[in-house]
Amino acid sequence: PLTRTVDAFCTCTFQRLLFLFVILFQSTFKIFYTTIMTNATPPVNSPKDSSTFIPPSVISELLLSGESYAYYTPCPSAITPQEISPTIHDTVESTPCVLGIDEAGRGPVLGPMVYGAFYLPLDLHHSLLTEKHSFDDSKVLTPAVRANLMHLLNTPGDSLFESCGYAIKVLSARDISSGMMRSPTAVYNLNAQAMDATVEIIRGVVEDRGVDVREVYIDTIGNPATYQQKLERIFPSLKITVAKKADSLYPCVSAASVAAKVTRDVALEVMYEAVLQAEHSLSPTSETWGSGYPSDSKCVGWLRRNMDPVFGWGNECRFSWGTAKEMLEMKGGARVDWPDDEEEGAHRLDEFLLSSAPGKSTGKVGLRDWYGHRQTEVL
């Protein structure tokens, strides 16, 4: 009996020691892991809700004020710009790069249209984007995959951050509408706005930041040949390729489409949260406005429920879209008649500036004479 008692005591003691060792090991590992994660680089612009990554290309103040804006990342460390030169006699060879451009949000009635440009060294075009990170057309990738790629692109130390740069041009719904709703002789249509956005971000990367871009690939709007010829006239030194489905053919265009898509999606979320706060309605049961496309029933339903009879909607809506126009005209919007400047009885501004003294000219040339003009012989 004594032997059995001693054996039982030893066995129990050994089990307790083993249990204590396991607990100690787990605690030590937990402390070690927590220390590593605490010292790791934090996400860029992380929102209060950790499930959503807000990229630096989403500038809330400008977005909510209805302004269009451009955002450029710093030139990555793997790329040497053209203007870098330590001394006059010792020049540094710039890094040849490839650049891709694509857009997101061309068709929605809600939210901005976003153009993205993505550039990286030519020799990393396929190996880094396709083989290592599996970039593809943003419409093929899931929202989680797109968000993760955008997060890596903005995380110091990651290969995407160290080797790649991107630029974003956000065209606000307000500016899109104001351009498209001008008088018939001065309409600034969506294709023209898209063309100007493309030119702006190419110039911002190539001319303002000195990136040595050799090849440019762009997803087309309209006829690829016509679009390409226009860009070649503006940038004669660049090898430009405009093609349909370029976001599926060229990795840099795929990456640009991801940057543009994530920026627009997050921008739409930020704008929706601002609308809820303005309405003092933060209830999770509130119906969202969906994707912002006219074909989305959630979007149309939100427009109907939130239409002001006089002002319509806020900066988030493209009033030039047929969906918004028809809803204002047919669903109870107040009709406003603006006086025509040319109608009978209306006075021209120059009539108040002209002198009625004898000998002074009147009519269409009166204002010119009031300011004075040179004689034809002098000219």
C-alpha positions in Angstrom: 0.0 0.0 0.0 2.8 2.4 0.8 4.4 1.8 -2.6 1.1 2.4 -4.4 0.6 5.6 -2.4 4.1 6.9 -3.4 3.6 6.0 -7.0 0.2 7.8 -7.1 1.8 10.8 -5.4 4.6 11.0 -8.0 2.2 10.5 -10.9 0.0 13.3 -9.6 3.0 15.6 -9.0 4.3 14.9 -12.5 0.9 15.7 -14.1 0.7 19.0 -12.1 4.2 20.0 -13.2 3.4 19.2 -16.8 0.2 21.2 -16.6 2.1 24.2 -15.1 4.7 23.9 -17.9 2.0 24.0 -20.6 0.3 27.0 -19.0 3.7 28.8 -18.7 4.6 28.1 -22.3 1.2 29.4 -23.6 1.5 32.6 -21.5 5.1 33.2 -22.8 4.1 32.6 -26.4 1.0 34.9 -26.0 3.2 37.8 -24.6 5.8 37.3 -27.4 3.1 37.3 -30.2 1.4 40.4 -28.7 4.7 42.3 -28.6 5.4 41.5 -32.2 2.0 42.6 -33.4 2.0 45.7 -31.3 5.4 46.8 -32.8 4.2 46.0 -36.3 3.4 48.9 -38.7 -0.3 49.9 -38.1 -2.7 50.1 -41.1 -2.8 53.4 -42.9 -5.9 55.5 -42.1 -7.6 52.7 -40.2 -11.2 53.6 -39.4 -13.0 53.0 -36.2 -14.5 49.9 -37.7 -11.4 47.7 -38.2 -13.3 45.6 -40.8 -13.0 48.5 -43.4 -9.7 49.8 -44.6 -9.8 53.4 -45.7 -7.0 54.1 -48.2 -5.3 57.5 -48.2 -6.8 58.3 -51.6 -10.2 58.8 -49.8 -10.0 62.4 -48.5 -13.3 62.8 -46.5 -13.3 66.6 -46.3 -13.0 67.1 -50.0 -15.3 64.2 -50.8 -18.1 65.4 -48.6 -17.8 69.0 -49.8 -18.5 67.9 -53.4 -15.0 68.7 -54.6 -13.1 66.8 -57.3 -9.4 66.1 -56.3 -6.3 64.2 -57.2 -4.1 62.0 -54.9 -0.6 60.8 -55.6 1.5 58.4 -53.5 5.1 59.3 -52.9 7.5 57.8 -55.4 8.5 54.3 -54.2 12.0 53.5 -53.1 12.6 51.0 -55.9 12.0 53.8 -58.6 14.6 56.5 -59.3 12.9 59.6 -60.8 14.4 61.3 -63.8 15.4 64.5 -62.0 17.5 62.8 -59.3 21.1 63.7 -59.7 23.7 63.8 -56.9 26.2 66.0 -58.8 26.4 67.7 -62.1 28.9 65.2 -63.4 27.6 62.1 -61.9 24.0 61.4 -63.0 21.9 58.5 -61.8 20.0 56.5 -64.4 16.3 56.7 -63.9 14.1 53.6 -63.6 12.1 52.6 -66.7 8.5 52.2 -65.7 5.2 51.0 -67.0 1.9 52.7 -66.2 -1.7 51.5 -66.4 -4.9 53.5 -66.2 -8.5 52.4 -65.5 -11.7 53.9 -64.0 -14.5 52.8 -61.6 -18.0 54.2 -61.3 -18.7 55.6 -64.8 -22.4 54.5 -64.8 -23.7 55.1 -61.2 -26.2 57.9 -60.4 -24.6 58.1 -56.9 -21.1 58.8 -55.9 -17.9 59.9 -57.8 -16.2 58.5 -60.9 -12.7 57.5 -60.0 -9.7 57.2 -62.3 -6.7 55.2 -61.1 -3.1 55.2 -62.5 -0.6 52.5 -61.3 3.1 52.4 -62.1 6.1 50.2 -61.3 9.4 49.2 -62.9 9.1 47.5 -66.2 11.0 44.4 -65.2 8.5 43.8 -62.3 5.4 44.2 -64.4 4.4 40.5 -64.6 6.5 38.9 -61.9 5.3 41.1 -59.1 1.7 41.8 -60.1 0.6 38.6 -61.8 2.9 35.8 -60.4 3.3 37.0 -56.8 0.0 38.9 -56.1 -2.4 37.6 -58.7 -3.8 41.0 -59.8 -6.8 40.8 -62.2 -9.7 42.8 -63.3 -11.3 44.3 -60.2 -14.7 43.0 -61.2 -13.4 39.4 -61.1 -11.8 39.8 -57.6 -13.9 39.7 -54.5 -14.2 42.8 -52.3 -12.0 41.2 -49.6 -9.2 40.4 -52.1 -9.4 43.9 -53.5 -9.2 45.5 -50.1 -6.3 43.3 -49.1 -4.3 44.2 -52.2 -5.0 47.9 -51.6 -3.9 47.5 -47.9 -0.6 45.9 -49.0 -0.1 48.6 -51.5 -0.2 51.1 -48.6 1.8 49.1 -46.0 5.5 50.0 -45.6 7.8 47.1 -46.0 5.6 45.2 -48.4 6.9 44.6 -51.9 4.0 46.4 -53.5 4.6 49.5 -51.3 8.3 49.5 -52.0 8.1 49.0 -55.8 4.8 50.5 -56.9 3.1 53.9 -56.9 -0.4 55.0 -57.8 -2.5 58.1 -58.5 -6.2 58.7 -58.1 -8.4 61.3 -59.7 -11.8 61.6 -58.0 -14.5 63.3 -60.2 -17.3 64.3 -57.9 -21.0 63.8 -58.7 -21.5 67.5 -58.4 -18.8 68.4 -60.9 -19.8 65.7 -63.3 -23.4 67.0 -63.3 -22.5 70.7 -63.6 -20.4 69.9 -66.7 -23.0 67.8 -68.4 -25.9 70.2 -67.6 -24.3 73.3 -69.2 -25.9 75.1 -72.2 -26.0 73.0 -75.4 -23.1 74.9 -76.9 -20.8 74.4 -73.8 -21.7 70.9 -72.6 -18.7 69.2 -70.9 -19.7 65.5 -71.5 -18.5 62.5 -69.6 -16.1 61.4 -72.2 -14.4 64.8 -72.2 -14.2 64.8 -68.4 -12.7 61.3 -68.5 -10.1 62.3 -71.1 -9.0 65.3 -69.0 -8.8 63.1 -65.9 -6.5 60.7 -67.8 -4.3 63.4 -69.1 -4.1 65.0 -65.6 -2.9 61.9 -63.8 -0.4 61.0 -66.6 1.1 64.5 -66.3 1.1 64.3 -62.6 3.2 61.1 -62.6 5.4 61.8 -65.6 6.0 65.5 -65.5 5.4 66.6 -62.0 7.0 63.6 -60.2 9.6 62.8 -62.9 8.8 59.1 -63.2 10.4 57.6 -66.3 7.3 56.1 -67.8 8.1 54.2 -71.1 4.9 52.3 -71.7 1.3 53.3 -70.9 -1.7 50.9 -71.1 -5.3 52.3 -70.8 -8.7 50.7 -70.8 -10.7 52.4 -73.5 -13.7 54.7 -73.4 -15.3 54.6 -76.8 -13.2 54.0 -79.9 -9.7 52.8 -78.9 -8.0 54.1 -82.0 -9.4 57.6 -81.6 -8.7 57.7 -77.9 -5.1 56.5 -78.5 -4.4 59.1 -81.2 -5.6 62.0 -79.0 -3.2 60.8 -76.2 -0.3 60.3 -78.5 -0.6 63.9 -79.7 -0.4 65.1 -76.1 2.4 62.7 -75.1 4.4 62.0 -78.2 7.4 60.5 -76.3 5.3 57.7 -74.6 4.4 54.4 -76.1 0.6 54.3 -75.5 -1.7 51.4 -76.0 -5.5 51.8 -75.6 -7.5 48.6 -75.7 -10.8 47.1 -74.8 -10.7 44.9 -71.7 -7.2 46.2 -70.9 -7.8 45.5 -67.2 -7.8 41.8 -68.1 -4.9 41.9 -70.5 -2.2 44.1 -68.7 -1.4 43.6 -65.0 -0.7 47.3 -64.4 -4.2 48.2 -65.7 -5.6 45.5 -63.4 -3.8 47.1 -60.5 -5.1 50.5 -61.5 -8.7 49.1 -61.6 -8.3 47.7 -58.1 -7.0 51.1 -56.7 -9.9 52.9 -58.4 -12.5 50.4 -57.4 -11.5 50.3 -53.7 -11.3 54.1 -53.6 -14.8 54.5 -55.0 -16.4 51.8 -52.8 -14.9 53.2 -49.6 -15.8 56.8 -50.7 -19.4 55.7 -51.2 -19.4 54.2 -47.7 -18.0 57.4 -46.2 -20.6 59.5 -48.0 -23.4 57.2 -46.8 -22.3 57.4 -43.2 -22.2 61.2 -43.5 -25.8 61.2 -44.9 -27.0 59.1 -42.0 -25.3 61.4 -39.5 -26.9 64.4 -41.1 -30.3 62.6 -40.7 -29.4 61.5 -37.1 -30.3 58.0 -38.2 -27.5 55.6 -37.3 -29.8 52.6 -36.9 -28.3 49.4 -38.4 -31.7 48.6 -39.8 -31.7 51.6 -42.1 -31.8 50.5 -45.8 -28.6 51.4 -47.7 -28.4 53.0 -51.1 -26.8 49.9 -52.5 -24.2 50.1 -55.3 -25.3 53.5 -56.6 -26.3 52.1 -60.0 -29.7 53.0 -61.5 -30.3 49.2 -62.0 -30.0 48.6 -58.3 -33.4 48.6 -56.6 -31.9 49.7 -53.3 -30.4 52.8 -55.0 -33.7 53.7 -56.7 -35.6 53.1 -53.5 -33.2 55.3 -51.5 -33.5 58.1 -54.1 -37.3 58.0 -53.9 -37.4 58.1 -50.1 -34.8 60.8 -49.7 -35.7 63.2 -52.5 -36.3 66.9 -51.4 -39.0 68.4 -53.6 -36.9 71.5 -54.2 -33.3 70.6 -53.9 -33.4 66.9 -54.8 -30.4 65.4 -53.1 -26.9 66.4 -51.9 -23.4 66.2 -53.4 -23.7 62.5 -53.7 -26.1 62.5 -56.6 -25.5 63.1 -60.3 -28.4 65.3 -61.3 -27.5 64.9 -65.0 -28.5 61.2 -64.9 -31.9 60.3 -66.4 -32.8 58.5 -63.2 -32.5 61.7 -61.1 -34.1 63.9 -63.8 -37.2 61.7 -64.2 -37.7 61.3 -60.5 -37.6 65.1 -60.0 -39.9 65.8 -62.8 -42.4 62.9 -62.3 -42.3 62.1 -58.6 -43.4 65.4 -57.0 -40.4 67.6 -57.5 -41.2 71.4 -57.3 -41.0 73.1 -60.7 -38.8 76.2 -60.9 -39.1 78.6 -63.8 -35.9 80.6 -64.4 -36.4 83.9 -66.3 -34.9 84.0 -69.7 -32.3 86.8 -70.1 -33.5 87.4 -73.7 -37.2 87.6 -73.0 -39.0 90.9 -73.6 -38.6 93.5 -70.9 -35.3 92.1 -69.6 -32.4 94.6 -69.4 -28.9 94.0 -70.4 -26.1 94.8 -68.0 -24.4 97.2 -70.4 -27.6 99.4 -70.5 -26.8 100.5 -67.0 -23.2 101.4 -68.0 -24.0 103.5 -71.1 -24.3 107.2 -71.0 -27.4 108.7 -72.6 -25.6 112.0 -73.4 -25.9 113.2 -77.0 -23.3 112.0 -79.3 -22.6 108.8 -77.4 -22.9 105.5 -79.1 -25.7 103.1 -78.2 -26.5 99.6 -79.1 -24.2 96.6 -79.2 -21.0 98.6 -79.5 -21.9 101.1 -76.8 -20.1 99.3 -74.0 -17.0 99.1 -76.1 -17.0 102.8 -76.8 -17.7 103.6 -73.2 -14.4 101.9 -72.4 -12.6 103.6 -75.3 -10.9 102.0 -78.3 -8.0 102.6 -80.6 -8.4 103.8 -84.1 -8.2 101.3 -86.9 -5.2 103.1 -88.5 -3.2 102.7 -85.3 -3.9 99.0 -85.1 
